[in-house]
Amino acid sequence: MTPIPIVFIADNNYVQPTGAAINSLIKNKYDTTRYEINIIAAHITADNVERFKQFNSSDVKINIIDFDNSHLKKFNEPGYYVSCAGLLKFEIADLFPEHEKILYLDSDLLILHDLSELYNTDLKDTYVGAVRDI
């Protein structure tokens, strides 16, 4: 089975919630499901990179993508709601052109079920499938 590609974005402030989300993802997957977890890292420390790499296994591959988000610093001023790291989600399509479909997950969530069904949802010609944050 081809691994399901997943993207998280983390900076040093979001290592712990991202780790909790990844842990819940792994704990609730089917035995046959494989995940390719890509973490777009906005300048995280080597210790935090090692924390993420501890999730590697035969059916879970962790990739750390160190991404320079300095071009987004202009949005890190008073009055802007989203951090520079948060804006990296708009770079995903360019960073992963080899994937026709990829799941982007926020770091502040718990995954309670295997994501195969969600990933296999037919989006037809839709560019983005999203859910409203209530």
JOURCOR-V973814 format. One record per backbone hydrogen bond with DSSP energy under -0.5 kcal/mol. NH is the residue of the N-H (numbers start at 1). CO is the residue of the C=O. Records with the same first field share a line. If there is no record, write none. Layout:
BEGIN
NH->CO  CO
END
This chain:
BEGIN
4->34
5->3
6->36
7->103
8->38
10->40
14->11
15->12
18->14
19->15
20->16
21->17
22->18
23->19
24->20
25->21
26->22
27->23
28->24
29->26
33->30
35->59
36->4
37->35  61
38->6  36
39->37  63
40->8  38
41->39  65
42->10  40
43->41
49->45
50->46
51->47
52->48
53->49
54->50  51
55->52
56->53
57->60
61->35
62->60
63->37  61
65->39  63
66->64
67->41  65
69->67
72->69
73->70
75->72
76->73
77->75
80->77
87->83  84
88->84  85
89->86
90->87
91->88
92->89
95->91
96->92
97->94
99->96
103->5
104->102
105->7  103
109->107
112->110
119->115
120->116
121->118
123->121
126->123
134->132
END
